[in-house]
Amino acid sequence: DSGVTQTPKHLITATGQRVTLRCSPRSGDLSVYWYQQSLDQGLQFLIQYYNGEERAKGNILERFSAQQFPDLHSELNLSSLELGDSALYFCASSPGSPTYYNEQFFGPGTRLTVL
Amino acid sequence: AQRVTQPEKLLSVFKGAPVELKCNYSYSGSPELFWYVQYSRQRLQLLLRHISRESIKGFTADLNKGETSFHLKKPFAQEEDSAMYYCALSPNSGYSTLTFGKGTMLLVSP
């Protein structure tokens, strides 16, 4: 499958813990986007990386951080987890320039449950 | 700040009936508008974008700048159209990020 992949599919953890979500973009795509989907807030943009560099920031908490590695995969780190962080976290990738819209291709998501 | 509003959480219609999924946006510039769809057990995927002005799976959407709307329409709904539909906006100002609405679940009954 040459589409966007995300691991793990499900993650259950406790409050105060730290987790790392991983995303591998489509082959050749340089941009990676992270989104959080919750029942009350809907699908919210968190952060974008382009070819290893942070390009845009959305509603990302200070407890959250991300990076994109030289092989273009990306990781989203969530720390000091709270119950309200329980959500579906999507990664998307797109080719080309980050300065105009390219179609974004979404991964299947990681469902995070904080108990 | 940009915002996308989809006033209906759920829209239920019968097969063959016309469908209109509403989307309103607020943005100070000239954005690009999109409709994304998520079928059951599938990934979120692009349905159509306003600049392409094409019909996909019988759906069309017209950007009305005066009313700041981008409603999605289909004259005759099919059962396979049942899905979650998201309206999204991308600022036409050097960024390719998306701001999504909260989505409308379309249920088409036989």
Interface residues (C-beta under 8 A of the other chain):
Chain A: G3 V4 S31 Y33 Y35 Q41 G42 L43 Q44 F45 Q48 R55 A56 G58 F90 A92 S94 S97 P98 T99 Y100 Y101 N102 E103 Q104 F105 F106 G107 P108
Chain B: E32 R43 L44 Q45 L46 R49 Y86 S90 N92 G94 Y95 S96 T97 L98 T99 F100 G101 K102 G103
